[in-house]
């Protein structure tokens, strides 16, 4: 009995010690969700709004080959990151077909990893918000229940108010981060699809310009 009471007191002390760090983390998550809204608005007005790539016209221009591929890419309405990756692919004429395909795969993976890192931030906020909101809800209930047993309604009301506030903050930050993640995932999937389509076209054009591989010369027995 003594051991159980002692352990209960230890757990109660630990739980109450976590209240302040939990509130601080919740405020950080709330601030992070506000920053996410600001960054997605900035991304929309600085990049998304200027994305005016017409893929059919661009692919047709690359296939015709009347204009150098690098110039066609520069004049397209693609994003700066997409242009940089595509131009990097065209600046190595010494590479063989297999080496060029390997370079294209590496560039695509780098772009995908870049976008995944951005989305992971909002995904993290969306997952941590409810967790710390729940902690902020449960921690004050301990003193609130004790106060209710002692007839201290003021302490009980303060505990319940803290519990409700932390729940609201945690869920609000998670909801905002989730919406940001969904919007960005839709954007980035479109970016990657466009990049892969143009890269395939560039590879085909480079392969066409390189011409067929030299045929091996067969030596007939009469020539020996």
Backbone as ProteinMPNN parsed JSONL, in Angstrom:
{"seq_chain_A": "XXXXXXXXXXXXXXXXXXXXXXXXXXXXXXXXXXXXXXXXXXXXXXXXXXXXXXXXXXXXXXXXXXXXXXXXXXXXXXXXXXXXXXXXXXXXXXXXXXXXXXXXXXXXXXXXXXXXXXXXXXXXXXXXXXXXXXXXXXXXXXXXXXXXXXXXXXXXXXXXXXXXXXXXXXXXXXXXXXXXXXXXXXXXXXXXXXXXXXXXXXXXXXXXXXXXXXXXXXXXXXXX", "coords_chain_A": {"N_chain_A": [[0.833, -1.199, 0.0], [1.912, 1.21, 0.84], [3.925, 1.407, -1.049], [2.46, 1.669, -3.456], [1.139, 4.099, -3.038], [3.333, 5.779, -2.896], [4.397, 5.49, -5.499], [2.257, 6.521, -6.945], [2.373, 9.187, -6.186], [4.819, 9.909, -7.293], [4.279, 9.617, -10.056], [2.258, 11.514, -10.287], [3.67, 13.847, -9.692], [5.474, 13.895, -11.829], [3.691, 14.115, -13.991], [2.526, 16.647, -13.472], [4.797, 18.186, -13.701], [5.191, 18.099, -16.401], [3.367, 19.814, -17.465], [3.906, 22.588, -17.999], [6.056, 22.432, -19.993], [4.498, 21.158, -21.955], [2.537, 23.078, -22.559], [4.189, 25.054, -23.61], [5.2, 23.743, -25.901], [2.816, 23.403, -27.3], [2.185, 26.07, -27.887], [4.341, 26.612, -29.556], [3.763, 24.852, -31.665], [1.365, 25.975, -32.53], [2.308, 28.478, -33.367], [3.978, 27.511, -35.38], [2.088, 26.479, -37.191], [0.902, 28.829, -38.044], [3.077, 29.997, -39.326], [3.351, 28.147, -41.384], [1.071, 28.68, -42.906], [1.761, 31.235, -43.783], [4.055, 30.631, -45.327], [3.017, 28.991, -47.366], [1.321, 30.751, -48.647], [3.207, 32.622, -49.526], [4.652, 30.945, -51.231], [2.706, 30.439, -53.132], [2.257, 32.979, -54.332], [4.804, 33.635, -55.244], [5.759, 31.476, -56.749], [3.817, 29.461, -57.599], [1.805, 31.03, -58.776], [3.112, 32.044, -60.954], [3.572, 29.896, -62.509], [3.262, 28.871, -65.594], [3.385, 26.878, -67.483], [2.952, 25.287, -70.534], [2.555, 22.247, -71.284], [1.993, 20.534, -73.634], [2.7, 22.269, -75.819], [5.358, 22.816, -75.15], [6.543, 20.252, -75.179], [6.113, 19.609, -77.868], [7.691, 21.56, -79.1], [10.209, 20.801, -78.201], [10.42, 18.29, -79.42], [10.431, 18.944, -82.139], [12.838, 20.267, -82.406], [13.742, 22.652, -83.505], [14.549, 24.799, -82.032], [17.214, 25.097, -79.695], [17.303, 22.754, -76.973], [17.887, 23.714, -74.393], [17.325, 26.448, -74.602], [14.589, 26.364, -75.194], [13.631, 25.337, -72.805], [14.356, 27.361, -71.027], [12.675, 29.41, -71.915], [10.216, 28.455, -71.288], [7.312, 28.171, -69.108], [7.962, 26.922, -66.747], [8.822, 26.052, -63.311], [11.582, 27.514, -61.457], [13.219, 25.619, -60.231], [12.572, 23.319, -61.675], [13.419, 24.064, -64.251], [16.162, 24.316, -63.721], [16.907, 21.675, -63.153], [16.286, 20.386, -65.582], [17.922, 21.749, -67.435], [20.393, 21.048, -66.426], [20.41, 18.417, -67.211], [20.726, 18.646, -69.963], [23.23, 19.66, -70.327], [25.38, 17.98, -70.594], [26.693, 16.678, -73.002], [28.546, 14.724, -73.474], [27.867, 12.414, -72.215], [26.736, 9.023, -72.251], [23.756, 7.257, -73.446], [22.71, 5.612, -71.373], [24.022, 6.667, -69.159], [22.98, 9.232, -69.177], [20.303, 8.726, -68.639], [20.55, 7.722, -66.056], [21.427, 10.04, -64.773], [19.134, 11.599, -65.087], [17.317, 10.18, -63.486], [18.525, 10.566, -60.989], [18.288, 13.357, -60.694], [15.512, 13.653, -60.642], [14.918, 12.244, -58.308], [16.186, 13.876, -56.444], [14.624, 16.202, -56.618], [12.149, 15.173, -55.773], [12.82, 14.413, -53.155], [13.338, 16.919, -52.092], [10.783, 18.139, -52.102], [9.444, 16.362, -50.443], [10.692, 16.8, -48.003], [9.735, 19.338, -47.377], [6.974, 18.855, -47.087], [6.989, 17.116, -44.95], [7.33, 18.692, -42.706], [4.876, 20.062, -42.219], [3.307, 17.774, -41.961], [4.369, 16.736, -39.612], [3.629, 18.659, -37.701], [0.868, 18.356, -37.896], [0.538, 15.836, -36.798], [1.627, 15.981, -34.231], [0.146, 17.949, -32.946], [-2.548, 17.061, -32.012], [-1.624, 15.158, -30.148], [-0.113, 16.521, -28.132], [-2.095, 18.271, -27.44], [-3.955, 16.556, -26.276], [-2.439, 15.692, -24.086], [-2.256, 18.137, -22.734], [-4.877, 18.352, -22.038], [-5.394, 16.243, -20.266], [-3.515, 16.486, -18.178], [-4.155, 18.773, -16.457], [-6.478, 17.789, -15.316], [-6.009, 16.203, -13.101], [-5.293, 17.854, -10.745], [-7.724, 19.203, -10.861], [-9.686, 17.268, -10.273], [-8.948, 16.638, -7.667], [-9.436, 19.107, -6.482], [-12.186, 19.264, -6.845], [-13.023, 17.27, -5.118], [-12.434, 18.49, -2.75], [-14.128, 20.568, -2.71], [-13.334, 22.9, -3.924], [-14.215, 24.954, -6.133], [-13.163, 26.961, -7.762], [-10.479, 26.302, -8.402], [-11.069, 23.96, -9.757], [-12.528, 24.939, -11.963], [-10.544, 26.465, -13.209], [-8.742, 24.454, -13.933], [-10.285, 22.943, -15.735], [-10.662, 24.888, -17.691], [-8.057, 25.271, -18.644], [-7.669, 22.706, -19.687], [-9.578, 22.617, -21.791], [-8.645, 24.732, -23.384], [-6.084, 23.884, -24.218], [-6.767, 21.668, -25.732], [-8.166, 22.873, -27.833], [-6.151, 24.473, -28.985], [-4.259, 22.525, -29.778], [-5.749, 20.935, -31.633], [-6.459, 22.882, -33.495], [-3.99, 23.785, -34.556], [-3.161, 21.365, -35.694], [-5.171, 20.949, -37.608], [-4.824, 23.121, -39.368], [-2.2, 22.599, -40.283], [-2.638, 20.143, -41.533], [-4.312, 20.827, -43.676], [-2.571, 22.476, -45.118], [-0.631, 20.573, -45.802], [-2.126, 18.858, -47.497], [-2.741, 20.596, -49.631], [-0.177, 21.238, -50.568], [0.835, 18.712, -51.267], [-0.787, 18.089, -53.454], [0.041, 20.117, -55.237], [2.79, 19.477, -55.532], [2.799, 16.907, -56.58], [1.8, 17.445, -59.133], [3.918, 19.06, -60.061], [6.031, 17.19, -60.135], [5.064, 15.311, -61.962], [4.977, 16.847, -64.309], [7.707, 17.484, -64.568], [8.87, 14.928, -64.934], [7.666, 14.197, -67.36], [8.687, 16.116, -69.173], [11.4, 15.571, -68.909], [11.593, 12.967, -69.941], [10.97, 13.549, -72.586], [13.155, 15.194, -73.259], [15.239, 13.349, -73.014], [14.577, 11.605, -75.11], [14.866, 13.317, -77.301], [17.603, 13.95, -77.115], [18.63, 11.395, -77.504], [17.783, 10.958, -80.099], [19.2, 12.94, -81.465], [21.769, 12.062, -81.028], [21.982, 9.927, -82.707], [22.008, 6.629, -84.33], [23.682, 3.852, -82.727], [27.092, 3.017, -83.55], [27.569, 0.491, -85.995], [28.792, -2.783, -85.539], [31.686, -4.137, -87.089], [31.862, -6.912, -89.036], [34.168, -9.453, -89.582], [34.854, -11.399, -92.242], [35.662, -14.865, -92.911], [37.149, -15.115, -95.297], [38.68, -12.889, -95.431], [40.726, -13.184, -93.655]], "CA_chain_A": [[0.0, 0.0, 0.0], [2.828, 2.345, 0.888], [4.63, 1.491, -2.326], [1.537, 2.186, -4.461], [0.946, 5.53, -2.779], [4.588, 6.457, -3.26], [4.471, 5.517, -6.949], [1.241, 7.464, -7.422], [2.881, 10.547, -5.991], [5.876, 10.138, -8.292], [3.649, 9.842, -11.354], [1.542, 12.796, -10.228], [4.676, 14.907, -9.783], [5.981, 13.921, -13.208], [2.628, 14.636, -14.864], [2.395, 18.087, -13.273], [6.009, 18.828, -14.216], [5.092, 18.146, -17.867], [2.33, 20.745, -17.915], [4.498, 23.796, -18.588], [6.635, 22.108, -21.308], [3.435, 20.846, -22.911], [1.949, 24.343, -22.997], [5.173, 25.723, -24.471], [5.22, 23.046, -27.185], [1.566, 23.729, -27.992], [2.32, 27.415, -28.445], [5.267, 26.5, -30.693], [3.029, 24.227, -32.767], [0.428, 26.97, -33.05], [3.105, 29.419, -34.152], [4.414, 26.825, -36.593], [0.982, 26.403, -38.149], [0.755, 30.169, -38.634], [4.188, 30.148, -40.27], [3.039, 27.319, -42.551], [0.123, 29.43, -43.735], [2.522, 32.295, -44.439], [4.951, 30.084, -46.347], [2.271, 28.496, -48.521], [0.873, 31.939, -49.374], [4.374, 33.154, -50.232], [4.951, 30.025, -52.332], [1.69, 30.612, -54.166], [2.427, 34.239, -55.051], [6.13, 33.734, -55.855], [6.035, 30.376, -57.669], [2.627, 28.831, -58.179], [1.079, 31.986, -59.601], [3.885, 32.279, -62.173], [3.712, 28.631, -63.238], [2.417, 28.952, -66.789], [3.958, 25.934, -68.455], [2.027, 24.569, -71.406], [3.343, 21.052, -71.603], [1.905, 20.082, -75.032], [3.487, 23.137, -76.688], [6.771, 22.641, -74.827], [6.986, 18.948, -75.685], [6.15, 19.686, -79.325], [8.85, 22.366, -79.465], [11.408, 19.995, -77.976], [10.472, 17.222, -80.426], [10.799, 19.515, -83.443], [14.264, 20.54, -82.357], [14.097, 23.872, -84.226], [15.228, 25.64, -81.042], [17.952, 24.253, -78.743], [16.499, 22.318, -75.831], [18.112, 24.589, -73.24], [16.605, 27.698, -74.826], [13.159, 26.078, -75.052], [13.349, 25.171, -71.38], [14.443, 28.673, -70.4], [11.529, 30.215, -72.317], [8.974, 27.836, -70.817], [6.775, 28.707, -67.861], [8.216, 26.0, -65.647], [9.43, 26.611, -62.116], [13.036, 27.65, -61.538], [13.839, 24.34, -59.87], [12.389, 22.41, -62.801], [14.33, 24.499, -65.314], [17.535, 24.01, -63.333], [17.127, 20.235, -63.301], [16.251, 20.032, -67.003], [19.115, 22.287, -68.082], [21.496, 20.195, -65.986], [20.367, 17.196, -68.018], [21.151, 18.931, -71.348], [24.576, 20.251, -70.362], [26.408, 16.926, -70.583], [26.585, 15.934, -74.265], [29.513, 13.632, -73.535], [27.33, 11.227, -71.548], [26.024, 8.036, -73.069], [22.324, 7.203, -73.171], [22.477, 5.042, -70.048], [24.494, 7.619, -68.151], [22.043, 10.345, -69.149], [19.104, 8.258, -67.935], [20.889, 7.658, -64.633], [21.43, 11.411, -64.289], [17.74, 12.039, -65.001], [16.73, 9.549, -62.296], [19.061, 11.222, -59.798], [17.704, 14.691, -60.597], [14.12, 13.497, -60.229], [14.905, 11.856, -56.897], [16.534, 15.054, -55.65], [13.452, 17.07, -56.557], [11.138, 14.527, -54.935], [13.271, 14.51, -51.764], [13.164, 18.322, -51.677], [9.37, 18.376, -51.81], [9.057, 15.538, -49.298], [11.167, 17.466, -46.781], [8.824, 20.448, -47.078], [5.694, 18.323, -46.632], [7.163, 16.457, -43.656], [7.197, 19.675, -41.618], [3.449, 20.221, -41.914], [2.816, 16.489, -41.463], [4.792, 16.591, -38.219], [2.758, 19.512, -36.888], [-0.468, 17.759, -37.9], [0.52, 14.656, -35.93], [1.961, 16.32, -32.841], [-0.866, 18.83, -32.361], [-3.513, 16.336, -31.165], [-0.968, 14.441, -29.048], [0.169, 17.449, -27.029], [-3.381, 18.793, -26.993], [-4.523, 15.574, -25.34], [-1.674, 15.779, -22.839], [-2.679, 19.343, -22.044], [-6.232, 18.14, -21.511], [-5.4, 15.284, -19.165], [-2.673, 16.877, -17.04], [-4.841, 19.604, -15.446], [-7.626, 17.123, -14.707], [-5.618, 15.67, -11.792], [-5.61, 18.848, -9.702], [-9.142, 19.548, -10.905], [-10.449, 16.246, -9.542], [-8.656, 16.829, -6.239], [-10.146, 20.309, -6.044], [-13.612, 18.952, -6.786], [-13.247, 16.514, -3.883], [-12.293, 19.401, -1.608], [-15.118, 21.629, -2.83], [-12.696, 24.108, -4.448], [-14.73, 25.097, -7.5], [-12.333, 27.876, -8.539], [-9.381, 25.508, -8.964], [-11.662, 23.035, -10.726], [-12.857, 25.664, -13.191], [-9.28, 26.821, -13.868], [-8.195, 23.239, -14.542], [-11.092, 22.623, -16.915], [-10.4, 25.902, -18.714], [-6.768, 24.918, -19.248], [-7.859, 21.49, -20.49], [-10.284, 22.966, -23.024], [-7.798, 25.6, -24.206], [-5.024, 23.095, -24.846], [-7.392, 20.853, -26.776], [-8.472, 23.742, -28.973], [-4.895, 24.873, -29.631], [-3.681, 21.373, -30.441], [-6.542, 20.551, -32.799], [-6.409, 23.964, -34.481], [-2.701, 23.721, -35.246], [-3.145, 20.16, -36.516], [-6.066, 21.135, -38.751], [-4.166, 24.032, -40.319], [-1.068, 21.896, -40.893], [-3.16, 19.102, -42.417], [-4.774, 21.482, -44.908], [-1.368, 22.89, -45.85], [-0.031, 19.361, -46.381], [-2.942, 18.395, -48.614], [-2.563, 21.514, -50.763], [1.175, 21.109, -51.106], [0.984, 17.412, -51.919], [-1.388, 18.215, -54.775], [0.929, 20.919, -56.078], [4.063, 18.822, -55.803], [2.548, 15.793, -57.499], [1.741, 18.032, -60.465], [5.26, 19.476, -60.443], [6.842, 16.015, -60.457], [4.553, 14.72, -63.199], [5.434, 17.691, -65.412], [9.154, 17.331, -64.692], [9.168, 13.622, -65.514], [7.256, 14.199, -68.767], [9.644, 16.9, -69.957], [12.683, 14.866, -68.898], [11.498, 11.876, -70.917], [11.045, 14.149, -73.915], [14.534, 15.627, -73.462], [16.041, 12.141, -73.251], [14.286, 11.116, -76.458], [15.473, 14.247, -78.26], [19.05, 13.745, -77.07], [18.91, 10.1, -78.122], [17.587, 11.131, -81.534], [20.301, 13.747, -81.978], [23.006, 11.286, -80.974], [21.986, 9.003, -83.838], [22.119, 5.213, -83.973], [25.024, 3.436, -82.32], [27.865, 2.483, -84.675], [27.432, -0.951, -86.205], [30.042, -3.54, -85.436], [32.183, -4.641, -88.388], [32.103, -8.347, -89.015], [35.282, -9.867, -90.446], [34.564, -12.698, -92.814], [36.833, -15.749, -92.912], [37.977, -14.945, -96.497], [39.561, -11.726, -95.263], [41.837, -13.561, -92.781]], "C_chain_A": [[0.873, 1.257, 0.0], [3.534, 2.541, -0.444], [3.736, 2.082, -3.402], [1.319, 3.687, -4.269], [2.179, 6.332, -3.184], [4.72, 6.566, -4.772], [3.446, 6.478, -7.543], [1.722, 8.894, -7.29], [3.978, 10.876, -7.001], [5.264, 10.441, -9.662], [2.898, 11.159, -11.395], [2.524, 13.961, -10.368], [5.217, 15.038, -11.2], [4.949, 14.525, -14.147], [2.484, 16.143, -14.716], [3.619, 18.846, -13.774], [5.973, 18.957, -15.743], [4.115, 19.2, -18.365], [2.928, 21.966, -18.612], [5.194, 23.482, -19.921], [5.581, 21.796, -22.365], [2.787, 22.125, -23.447], [2.896, 25.099, -23.925], [5.205, 25.079, -25.858], [3.957, 23.335, -27.983], [1.621, 25.12, -28.615], [3.28, 27.415, -29.643], [4.569, 25.892, -31.902], [2.023, 25.2, -33.382], [1.154, 28.019, -33.884], [3.604, 28.795, -35.449], [3.317, 26.715, -37.636], [0.728, 27.756, -38.81], [1.856, 30.428, -39.649], [3.927, 29.333, -41.539], [2.056, 28.02, -43.485], [0.846, 30.545, -44.484], [3.411, 31.772, -45.556], [4.188, 29.585, -47.571], [1.696, 29.664, -49.325], [2.027, 32.557, -50.158], [4.741, 32.269, -51.419], [3.951, 30.18, -53.472], [1.957, 31.866, -55.0], [3.783, 34.344, -55.739], [6.408, 32.647, -56.881], [4.775, 29.884, -58.381], [1.889, 29.765, -59.137], [1.782, 32.234, -60.932], [4.122, 30.999, -62.964], [2.735, 28.618, -64.413], [2.971, 28.048, -67.888], [2.847, 25.243, -69.232], [2.771, 23.354, -71.947], [3.192, 20.591, -73.047], [2.746, 20.93, -75.981], [4.979, 22.956, -76.431], [7.303, 21.322, -75.365], [7.067, 18.944, -77.202], [7.365, 20.481, -79.793], [10.146, 21.582, -79.278], [11.541, 18.903, -79.029], [10.884, 17.752, -81.794], [12.281, 19.827, -83.501], [14.684, 21.782, -83.11], [14.867, 24.832, -83.323], [15.997, 24.713, -80.105], [17.12, 23.961, -77.502], [16.662, 23.253, -74.644], [17.347, 25.895, -73.389], [15.104, 27.498, -74.686], [12.765, 25.95, -73.591], [13.373, 26.521, -70.674], [13.219, 29.528, -70.707], [10.199, 29.646, -71.835], [8.529, 28.477, -69.512], [6.953, 27.782, -66.686], [8.796, 26.732, -64.449], [10.939, 26.664, -62.26], [13.736, 26.339, -61.212], [13.716, 23.34, -61.004], [13.322, 22.775, -63.949], [15.771, 24.122, -64.995], [17.85, 22.523, -63.522], [17.18, 19.827, -64.768], [17.479, 20.54, -67.742], [20.346, 21.494, -67.679], [21.562, 18.916, -66.822], [20.887, 17.434, -69.43], [22.583, 19.417, -71.444], [25.689, 19.22, -70.328], [26.299, 16.097, -71.865], [27.534, 14.745, -74.342], [28.983, 12.344, -72.909], [26.659, 10.292, -72.543], [24.541, 8.031, -72.683], [22.029, 6.678, -71.78], [22.9, 5.998, -68.943], [23.532, 8.802, -68.044], [20.751, 9.944, -68.427], [19.356, 8.167, -66.436], [20.912, 9.062, -64.021], [20.004, 11.94, -64.136], [17.058, 11.452, -63.767], [17.223, 10.239, -61.028], [18.452, 12.611, -59.609], [16.248, 14.63, -60.139], [14.035, 13.13, -58.75], [15.276, 13.026, -55.994], [15.351, 16.001, -55.519], [12.376, 16.475, -55.659], [11.531, 14.611, -53.459], [13.111, 15.935, -51.235], [11.712, 18.588, -51.286], [8.902, 17.561, -50.607], [9.513, 16.171, -47.986], [10.242, 18.61, -46.388], [7.514, 19.924, -46.491], [5.817, 17.683, -45.25], [6.993, 17.428, -42.49], [5.732, 19.839, -41.232], [2.842, 18.907, -41.433], [3.168, 16.287, -39.993], [3.913, 17.43, -37.293], [1.358, 18.913, -36.787], [-0.554, 16.55, -36.978], [0.766, 15.007, -34.46], [0.892, 17.168, -32.175], [-1.874, 18.095, -31.493], [-2.872, 15.632, -29.977], [-0.728, 15.376, -27.864], [-1.105, 18.146, -26.563], [-4.056, 17.861, -26.011], [-3.78, 15.576, -24.013], [-2.087, 17.011, -22.036], [-4.089, 19.253, -21.493], [-6.218, 17.272, -20.255], [-4.627, 15.769, -17.943], [-3.417, 17.746, -16.025], [-6.015, 18.91, -14.764], [-7.292, 16.537, -13.336], [-5.88, 16.659, -10.678], [-7.079, 19.235, -9.684], [-9.998, 18.554, -10.139], [-10.216, 16.364, -8.037], [-9.414, 18.035, -5.693], [-11.637, 20.062, -5.935], [-13.936, 18.175, -5.519], [-13.18, 17.397, -2.654], [-13.302, 20.548, -1.665], [-14.56, 22.938, -3.352], [-13.116, 24.27, -5.912], [-13.866, 26.021, -8.354], [-11.173, 27.121, -9.197], [-9.893, 24.532, -10.008], [-11.959, 23.747, -12.042], [-11.596, 26.072, -13.949], [-8.664, 25.611, -14.573], [-8.966, 22.863, -15.807], [-10.857, 23.625, -18.042], [-9.077, 25.626, -19.419], [-6.896, 23.692, -20.144], [-8.542, 21.798, -21.817], [-9.406, 23.799, -23.951], [-6.713, 24.802, -24.925], [-5.584, 22.192, -25.94], [-7.659, 21.675, -28.029], [-7.197, 24.12, -29.72], [-4.282, 23.707, -30.406], [-4.424, 20.98, -31.698], [-6.494, 21.624, -33.888], [-5.104, 23.929, -35.266], [-2.622, 22.501, -36.148], [-4.008, 20.318, -37.754], [-5.432, 22.029, -39.808], [-3.031, 23.322, -41.038], [-1.541, 20.815, -41.86], [-3.637, 19.693, -43.745], [-3.583, 21.913, -45.762], [-0.709, 21.691, -46.519], [-0.811, 18.874, -47.595], [-2.765, 19.286, -49.842], [-1.197, 21.314, -51.398], [1.389, 19.763, -51.794], [0.368, 17.432, -53.314], [-0.522, 19.018, -55.73], [2.152, 20.118, -56.501], [3.903, 17.594, -56.695], [2.458, 16.287, -58.943], [3.105, 18.472, -60.957], [6.096, 18.274, -60.899], [6.373, 15.354, -61.75], [5.02, 15.52, -64.419], [6.934, 17.524, -65.635], [9.523, 16.003, -65.342], [8.798, 13.577, -66.996], [8.257, 14.948, -69.634], [11.002, 16.202, -69.999], [12.679, 13.701, -69.883], [11.614, 12.411, -72.339], [12.472, 14.589, -74.223], [15.43, 14.431, -73.736], [15.82, 11.598, -74.657], [14.926, 12.009, -77.515], [16.983, 14.07, -78.293], [19.442, 12.422, -77.711], [18.793, 10.193, -79.638], [18.743, 11.912, -82.155], [21.62, 12.989, -81.985], [23.111, 10.312, -82.124], [22.123, 7.568, -83.394], [23.524, 4.858, -83.564], [25.774, 2.844, -83.493], [27.749, 0.969, -84.761], [28.793, -1.619, -86.129], [30.412, -4.123, -86.79], [32.506, -6.108, -88.232], [33.21, -8.71, -90.017], [34.987, -11.267, -90.934], [35.829, -13.533, -92.891], [37.729, -15.521, -94.119], [38.975, -13.82, -96.343], [40.759, -12.055, -94.37], [42.927, -14.28, -93.555]], "O_chain_A": [[0.619, 2.22, -0.724], [3.721, 3.665, -0.911], [4.191, 2.913, -4.188], [1.317, 4.448, -5.237], [2.071, 7.423, -3.743], [5.111, 7.616, -5.283], [3.727, 7.167, -8.524], [1.503, 9.716, -8.18], [4.05, 11.998, -7.502], [5.666, 11.386, -10.341], [2.897, 11.846, -12.417], [2.251, 14.936, -11.069], [5.396, 16.144, -11.71], [5.283, 15.348, -14.999], [2.334, 16.85, -15.713], [3.515, 19.991, -14.213], [6.642, 19.82, -16.311], [4.044, 19.454, -19.567], [2.492, 22.331, -19.704], [4.958, 24.19, -20.9], [5.754, 22.133, -23.536], [2.522, 22.239, -24.643], [2.464, 25.708, -24.904], [5.234, 25.778, -26.871], [4.014, 23.495, -29.202], [1.157, 25.323, -29.737], [3.06, 28.129, -30.621], [4.754, 26.351, -33.029], [1.851, 25.242, -34.6], [0.694, 28.404, -34.959], [3.651, 29.454, -36.488], [3.579, 26.842, -38.832], [0.382, 27.823, -39.989], [1.609, 31.006, -40.708], [4.245, 29.78, -42.642], [2.197, 27.959, -44.707], [0.587, 30.78, -45.664], [3.512, 32.392, -46.614], [4.662, 29.738, -48.697], [1.594, 29.58, -50.549], [1.858, 32.966, -51.307], [5.097, 32.769, -52.486], [4.315, 30.066, -54.643], [1.891, 31.823, -56.229], [3.91, 35.071, -56.724], [7.206, 32.857, -57.795], [4.692, 29.897, -59.609], [1.407, 29.335, -60.184], [1.141, 32.589, -61.921], [4.805, 31.024, -63.988], [1.539, 28.383, -64.241], [3.014, 28.418, -69.061], [1.918, 24.685, -68.648], [3.511, 23.433, -72.928], [4.208, 20.271, -73.662], [3.431, 20.392, -76.851], [5.777, 22.942, -77.368], [8.39, 21.276, -75.941], [7.98, 18.347, -77.772], [8.0, 20.113, -80.781], [11.065, 21.681, -80.091], [12.647, 18.616, -79.485], [11.61, 17.08, -82.527], [12.909, 19.664, -84.547], [15.878, 21.97, -83.344], [15.728, 25.581, -83.786], [15.491, 23.649, -79.749], [16.342, 24.796, -77.042], [15.686, 23.558, -73.958], [16.782, 26.398, -72.419], [14.413, 28.35, -74.128], [11.693, 26.4, -73.187], [12.523, 26.801, -69.829], [12.77, 30.291, -69.852], [9.164, 30.3, -71.967], [9.277, 29.231, -68.889], [6.187, 27.842, -65.725], [9.209, 27.887, -64.554], [11.517, 25.952, -63.082], [14.732, 25.988, -61.845], [14.654, 22.589, -61.271], [13.943, 21.899, -64.551], [16.513, 23.668, -65.866], [18.928, 22.164, -63.995], [18.02, 19.016, -65.159], [18.024, 19.834, -68.591], [21.246, 21.286, -68.493], [22.646, 18.403, -67.101], [21.436, 16.518, -70.041], [23.102, 19.572, -72.549], [26.839, 19.567, -70.057], [25.864, 14.946, -71.825], [27.353, 13.858, -75.176], [29.596, 11.288, -73.064], [26.091, 10.726, -73.545], [24.125, 8.699, -71.737], [21.186, 7.234, -71.075], [22.224, 6.124, -67.922], [23.295, 9.316, -66.95], [20.178, 10.745, -67.689], [18.481, 8.495, -65.635], [20.472, 9.255, -62.888], [19.699, 12.644, -63.174], [16.307, 12.146, -63.082], [16.447, 10.474, -60.101], [18.134, 12.999, -58.485], [15.807, 15.458, -59.342], [13.183, 13.643, -58.025], [14.736, 13.153, -54.894], [15.098, 16.542, -54.443], [11.758, 17.191, -54.871], [10.679, 14.852, -52.604], [12.786, 16.132, -50.064], [11.448, 19.198, -50.25], [8.057, 18.019, -49.838], [8.812, 16.093, -46.978], [9.992, 18.83, -45.203], [7.001, 20.476, -45.518], [4.866, 17.701, -44.468], [6.56, 17.032, -41.408], [5.386, 19.764, -40.053], [1.952, 18.918, -40.583], [2.377, 15.742, -39.223], [3.501, 16.966, -36.23], [0.733, 18.954, -35.727], [-1.621, 16.27, -36.43], [0.183, 14.4, -33.562], [0.742, 17.115, -30.955], [-2.049, 18.465, -30.332], [-3.489, 15.514, -28.918], [-1.094, 15.061, -26.732], [-1.188, 18.568, -25.41], [-4.657, 18.305, -25.032], [-4.39, 15.475, -22.948], [-2.248, 16.944, -20.818], [-4.453, 19.996, -20.581], [-6.946, 17.539, -19.299], [-5.023, 15.504, -16.808], [-3.321, 17.481, -14.827], [-6.5, 19.388, -13.739], [-8.18, 16.385, -12.497], [-6.62, 16.345, -9.746], [-7.627, 19.557, -8.63], [-10.929, 18.945, -9.435], [-11.139, 16.214, -7.236], [-9.963, 17.995, -4.592], [-12.289, 20.589, -5.033], [-14.986, 18.382, -4.91], [-13.795, 17.095, -1.632], [-13.33, 21.4, -0.777], [-15.212, 23.977, -3.247], [-12.441, 23.775, -6.815], [-13.845, 25.868, -9.575], [-10.916, 27.277, -10.39], [-9.238, 24.299, -11.023], [-11.673, 23.215, -13.114], [-11.568, 26.035, -15.179], [-8.131, 25.732, -15.676], [-8.369, 22.509, -16.823], [-10.854, 23.252, -19.215], [-8.984, 25.733, -20.642], [-6.309, 23.638, -21.225], [-8.126, 21.29, -22.858], [-9.417, 23.598, -25.165], [-6.457, 25.024, -26.108], [-4.934, 21.98, -26.964], [-7.407, 21.225, -29.146], [-7.166, 24.09, -30.95], [-3.84, 23.871, -31.543], [-3.802, 20.717, -32.728], [-6.491, 21.3, -35.076], [-5.108, 24.031, -36.493], [-2.077, 22.58, -37.249], [-3.627, 19.871, -38.836], [-5.495, 21.731, -41.001], [-2.904, 23.425, -42.258], [-0.912, 20.594, -42.895], [-3.392, 19.124, -44.808], [-3.587, 21.736, -46.98], [-0.277, 21.777, -47.669], [-0.216, 18.515, -48.612], [-2.651, 18.788, -50.963], [-1.078, 21.232, -52.62], [2.07, 19.702, -52.818], [0.928, 16.861, -54.25], [-0.365, 18.651, -56.894], [2.507, 20.084, -57.679], [4.795, 17.284, -57.484], [2.966, 15.643, -59.861], [3.431, 18.289, -62.129], [6.781, 18.335, -61.92], [7.191, 14.891, -62.544], [5.41, 14.944, -65.435], [7.38, 17.432, -66.778], [10.395, 15.96, -66.209], [9.524, 12.993, -67.8], [8.633, 14.474, -70.706], [11.682, 16.241, -71.024], [13.667, 13.48, -70.583], [12.269, 11.809, -73.19], [12.951, 14.379, -75.337], [16.296, 14.498, -74.608], [16.768, 11.177, -75.319], [15.465, 11.518, -78.507], [17.583, 14.042, -79.367], [20.468, 12.335, -78.386], [19.582, 9.6, -80.373], [19.208, 11.579, -83.245], [22.484, 13.232, -82.828], [24.214, 9.905, -82.489], [22.332, 7.304, -82.21], [24.475, 5.5, -84.009], [25.158, 2.222, -84.358], [27.818, 0.261, -83.757], [29.801, -1.087, -86.594], [29.541, -4.553, -87.546], [33.324, -6.494, -87.398], [33.161, -8.297, -91.175], [34.882, -12.206, -90.145], [36.936, -12.996, -92.931], [38.942, -15.704, -94.018], [39.995, -13.785, -97.032], [41.718, -11.283, -94.33], [43.94, -14.67, -92.975]]}, "name": "protein", "num_of_chains": 1, "seq": "XXXXXXXXXXXXXXXXXXXXXXXXXXXXXXXXXXXXXXXXXXXXXXXXXXXXXXXXXXXXXXXXXXXXXXXXXXXXXXXXXXXXXXXXXXXXXXXXXXXXXXXXXXXXXXXXXXXXXXXXXXXXXXXXXXXXXXXXXXXXXXXXXXXXXXXXXXXXXXXXXXXXXXXXXXXXXXXXXXXXXXXXXXXXXXXXXXXXXXXXXXXXXXXXXXXXXXXXXXXXXXXX"}
